[in-house]
Amino acid sequence: MIGKSKILLIDTLVVSVINLLLSIILVQEYGMSGAAFSTMISLILLNLLFLFQAKKFLSIVPLKKKMLRIFLISLIPTFFLFFIKRKIEISGFLSIFLFSSFFILIYLLLIFLTSCLDKNDLMVLKSINKKLKLR
């Protein structure tokens, strides 16, 4: 936000302290999962602070209805992968590679099929494609 660097610094420091406190509490009980959970909570909190402050100081709302639709679409391959993971036992690097590749493929396919990309998004993709073809 323009001219609000002190507020952003304070936000970051406060959320960092919260993350540290949550980590101290949760890591003892849950180990690495506790650390991941505390980081997730802290990042959500920080982004919510940024969202509310952007609305307050700049009168903008960086979220659009289309973003909600994109988020909801991401839930489809996520639930599908959880279902597959319960049925098929694959472990290690192969599992991570296969499941992440599968997620990305299904997610991108659903994004294109549901027309979630607007003209600006398509313009960026065409530009990337053009740059890749030049190399």
N, C-alpha and C positions, 0 to 999 in steps of 0.2 A: 504494500500500500504506500502510496506516495506520501513521504514526510512522516510516516508512522513507524520508523525503524525501532524506536525505543519500546513501543508497545509490542512489536514482534519479538524483540529481545526478551522482554519480561514474560511474554507468553511461552517462549521456548524454554526459558529458565524454570518457570513454574512447572511446566509439563515435564521437564527433565527431573526435577525433584520428585514429582509424583511417580514417575517411572522408576526412579531409584528406590523409593519407599515401597512401591508395589513389588519390585523385584526382590527386595530383602524379605518381604513377607511371603511371597509366592514361591520363590526358588527353594526355600527350605522345605516347603510342603510338596511341591510338584516338580522340582528340578527344572530341566530345560523347558518343559511345557509351561511352567510358571513364568519363566523369563519371557517366553514368546507371548504369553497372554498379557503380561504387564506392558510389554512394548506395544501390543495391539491396542490396548485400552488407551495408552498415552498418545499414540498417533491419532486415534479417533478423536480424542479430546482436543488435541492441537488443531486438527483440521476443522472441528466444529467451532473452535475459537476464531480461527481465520475466516470461516464462513460468516459468522455473526458480525465480526468486525468489518468485513468487506461490505456487508449489507448496511451497517451503521455509518461507516465513514465515507464510502464511495457510492452508496445507493445502488449497488449492483447485487444480483444474485447469480453466482457462477454456476448454479445447477439448473438444468433444463429438464422438461418432461421426457425428452428423448434419452437423457442419461438414466432416468429411472427404468425406462424400457430396456436399455442396454444392460443395466444391472440385473433385471429380471431374466433376461435372456441368458446371462452367465450362470444362473442357477440351474438351468436345464442340463448342460453338460456336467456341472458339478454333481448333481444328484445322480446322474447316469454313471459317472465314474465311481461314486460311493457304492452304487449297486453292483457294478462290475467287480470292484475290489473285494466285496464280500463273497462273490461267486468264484473268482479266479485268484489263486494265491501266487503272486509274483513278488519277489523281494529284491532289494538292492537297487543298483543304478539302472538296470533294465526297466524296473517298475516305474521309477521316476521318469525316465526318458519316454517310455510308451504312454504313460498316463498323461504327461504334460503335452506330448505331441497330439494325442487324441483330443485332449481338451481344447487346444488351440485350433485344431482343424474343425471340430464341431462348432466352437464358438464363432469363428470367422464365417463359417457357412451360415449359421443362424443370423449373424449380423447382416450379411448380404441378402439373405432370403427375406428378412423382415424390413428391409429398407431403412435401417437405422442410421445410415450415413447420409448426411446432407451434401449439398453441392460443394461446400468448402472441404469437407472430408475427402470427397472424391477427387477434388483438385489436388490435394496433398498427395494422395495415393498415385495419381497420374504423374505428378512431379517426381516422386520417388522412383516409380517405374521407369520414367524417362532417364533419370540419372543412372540407374542400374544398367540400362541398355547401352549407355555410352561407354561403360567400362567393359 
